[in-house]
Amino acid sequence: MALFGKKKAETSCCGGLQASNESSNCCGKKIEGICCIKVLGSGCKSCHQLYDNAKKAAEGIEVEYITDLQKIMEYGVMSMPALVINDKVVSQGRTLDISQITELIKQAAVYQED
């Protein structure tokens, strides 16, 4: 949260800077068909667990952890934690294990190739 209405620049999933009022920060650079992975959460234990599992499953792909409620609402997520791959919500309201996340990443990569 910024003081006095100033918005700070945030790092996108691909390492670039962007203004925080944009809805999508996926730059389009793909690693094995995946451009970005995000975990949406409030900062609770389940959200942190999903983030840790996603980092382990992603292997070389940066995983972004978003706690800003306004950004979370832009994805239409009603229950957290949520997992977003290539700017598409693939899971919400569950803490997935590493193998489940790996499978979702593979499915997203195959979908991008088609």
C-alpha positions as CSV (number, residue, x, y, z in Angstrom):
1,M,0.0,0.0,0.0
2,A,1.4,3.4,-0.9
3,L,1.1,6.5,1.2
4,F,-0.5,9.7,0.0
5,G,-1.9,8.1,-3.2
6,K,1.5,7.4,-4.7
7,K,1.7,4.1,-6.6
8,K,4.9,2.3,-6.4
9,A,6.2,0.3,-9.4
10,E,6.1,-3.4,-9.0
11,T,8.2,-6.2,-10.5
12,S,6.3,-8.3,-13.1
13,C,6.6,-12.0,-13.2
14,C,9.2,-11.7,-15.9
15,G,11.4,-9.2,-14.1
16,G,10.2,-6.0,-15.8
17,L,8.7,-3.0,-14.0
18,Q,5.1,-2.0,-14.4
19,A,2.7,0.3,-12.8
20,S,0.6,-1.3,-10.1
21,N,-2.7,-0.2,-11.6
22,E,-2.5,-2.6,-14.6
23,S,-4.5,-5.8,-14.4
24,S,-2.1,-8.1,-16.0
25,N,1.7,-8.2,-15.7
26,C,2.5,-11.2,-17.8
27,C,5.1,-10.0,-20.3
28,G,4.6,-12.9,-22.7
29,K,8.1,-14.3,-22.5
30,K,7.6,-18.1,-22.2
31,I,9.7,-20.7,-20.6
32,E,8.5,-24.1,-21.8
33,G,5.1,-22.6,-22.7
34,I,4.7,-20.9,-19.4
35,C,4.9,-17.1,-19.1
36,C,3.9,-16.6,-15.5
37,I,2.8,-18.4,-12.4
38,K,1.1,-16.5,-9.6
39,V,-0.2,-17.5,-6.2
40,L,-3.0,-15.3,-4.9
41,G,-3.5,-15.2,-1.2
42,S,-4.1,-13.3,2.0
43,G,-0.8,-14.3,3.7
44,C,-2.2,-17.2,5.7
45,K,-0.4,-20.5,6.3
46,S,-2.3,-22.3,3.4
47,C,-1.4,-19.5,1.0
48,H,2.3,-19.7,2.0
49,Q,2.2,-23.4,1.6
50,L,0.8,-23.2,-1.9
51,Y,3.5,-20.6,-2.8
52,D,6.3,-22.8,-1.5
53,N,4.9,-25.8,-3.4
54,A,4.5,-23.8,-6.6
55,K,8.1,-22.6,-6.4
56,K,9.3,-26.2,-6.1
57,A,7.1,-27.4,-8.9
58,A,8.0,-24.5,-11.3
59,E,11.7,-25.3,-11.5
60,G,13.2,-22.3,-13.3
61,I,10.0,-20.3,-13.7
62,E,9.5,-17.4,-11.4
63,V,6.5,-17.6,-9.1
64,E,4.9,-14.4,-8.0
65,Y,3.0,-14.1,-4.7
66,I,0.2,-11.6,-4.7
67,T,-1.6,-10.4,-1.6
68,D,-3.1,-7.2,-2.9
69,L,-6.9,-7.7,-2.6
70,Q,-7.7,-5.4,-5.5
71,K,-5.4,-7.5,-7.9
72,I,-6.9,-10.7,-6.5
73,M,-10.4,-9.4,-7.2
74,E,-9.4,-8.7,-10.8
75,Y,-9.0,-12.4,-11.3
76,G,-12.5,-13.1,-10.0
77,V,-11.2,-15.4,-7.2
78,M,-13.6,-15.9,-4.4
79,S,-11.7,-18.3,-2.2
80,M,-8.0,-18.4,-1.5
81,P,-5.3,-19.6,-2.0
82,A,-5.5,-19.5,-5.7
83,L,-3.1,-20.6,-8.4
84,V,-2.8,-18.7,-11.7
85,I,-0.8,-20.0,-14.7
86,N,-0.5,-17.9,-17.8
87,D,-3.0,-15.4,-16.4
88,K,-5.7,-18.0,-16.0
89,V,-7.0,-19.2,-12.6
90,V,-6.4,-23.0,-12.5
91,S,-7.2,-23.6,-8.9
92,Q,-8.8,-21.8,-6.0
93,G,-9.7,-22.6,-2.4
94,R,-7.2,-25.5,-2.1
95,T,-3.6,-26.0,-1.2
96,L,-2.2,-28.2,-3.9
97,D,0.8,-30.4,-3.5
98,I,3.8,-30.3,-5.7
99,S,2.7,-33.1,-8.0
100,Q,-0.7,-31.5,-8.6
101,I,0.9,-28.2,-9.5
102,T,3.4,-29.9,-11.8
103,E,0.5,-31.5,-13.6
104,L,-1.3,-28.2,-14.0
105,I,1.9,-26.6,-15.4
106,K,2.2,-29.4,-17.9
107,Q,-1.4,-29.0,-19.0
108,A,-1.0,-25.3,-19.4
109,A,2.2,-25.7,-21.4
110,V,0.5,-28.2,-23.7
111,Y,-2.5,-25.9,-24.1
112,Q,-0.2,-23.0,-25.1
113,E,1.5,-25.1,-27.8
114,D,-1.8,-26.0,-29.5
